[in-house]
C-alpha cells in the first residue's frame, strides 16, 4: 500500500550522511546556488530545520551575508568537501571518491560515468522532500511545478529511461508525483509551468550585493505552504576561482577527477562532459 506522503525507503535513507538527521533547529547556515532547485530546497530546509541562507555560490564566486560562525550546507551544488544536499553525478571513474558529507542519491549509490544512464535524474528538492517526509503541495499545479524543476519529468517521457525514472521516484516514495505522470498528462503542461513562472531563470547577486531573479515567485505564492522569496540580506564577495569551465571527455579514454588539482566542485552534465570550479582565492 502506498504511503500518503513521501518517505524515502529506509535502506536508501540509511546511506545518507549522519548530519542529515541532526534535528537541532538553526544549527547550520545554507549556501544558495543560482537556480530554483536550490532556492526551494533552501526554503524547505528553512521550514524544516530553521536554517537560514547566508551564502551564495554562482559557480564563479562565493558571497556571504553575515559572520555567524556556523557550519554551512551547500544546497544543489557538487562540492568536493563539506556538507551538501545535491543531485549531481560527481564520479568520472567508478573508482573516484565521493564527498562523504554529500546527501545525494547518485553519490551514495555509486553512480558514475560508467553507469551514467542508471542515474537519478531528478531535483535536489525532491530528495529533501522525500528524506524529511514532507507533505506534497495540495494543488495539482504545485506538483507539476515540482516535476518541472530540473526537468525531472523528462525521463518519464523517454521510452529508454521511463523505467529508470519510475524506479527512482518509487525508491523515494514520491507516489503522488508518479500519479501525476501516470494521469495521462501531456509533456506540454510541464513546459507551460516552466514558461508561466519562468522557472529556469537564474538567481544572481546585483551590483549592490542583493539577490535578484526573474523567476516569477509572486505568481507561485500560495502553491506552497510558506512564502517564496529571496533573502533581503546584502551579500559581499568573499572568494573567486582561478578556473571555471566545461570539459569534454574522449569516449574511449579513462579519466579520474582526482587528476585535477584544487578542485572545488565538479559535476558530470552528460556522460562525456563535466563542469568544474577550481583554484579558490580569498577576496578578503
Secondary structure as UniProt FT lines:
FT   HELIX           10..13
FT   TURN            14..15
FT   HELIX           18..21
FT   TURN            25..26
FT   STRAND          29..32
FT   HELIX           36..49
FT   STRAND          52..57
FT   STRAND          61..64
FT   STRAND          72..75
FT   STRAND          83..85
FT   TURN            94..95
FT   TURN            100..101
FT   STRAND          102..103
FT   HELIX           105..108
FT   TURN            109..110
FT   HELIX           113..118
FT   HELIX           124..131
FT   TURN            132..133
FT   HELIX           140..148
FT   HELIX           149..157
FT   TURN            159..161
FT   HELIX           162..171
FT   TURN            172..173
FT   HELIX           175..182
FT   TURN            183..184
FT   HELIX           188..196
FT   TURN            197..200
FT   STRAND          203..205
FT   TURN            207..208
FT   STRAND          210..213
FT   HELIX           217..220
FT   TURN            221..222
FT   STRAND          236..248
FT   TURN            251..252
FT   HELIX           257..259
FT   TURN            261..262
FT   STRAND          263..270
FT   TURN            271..272
FT   STRAND          273..282
//
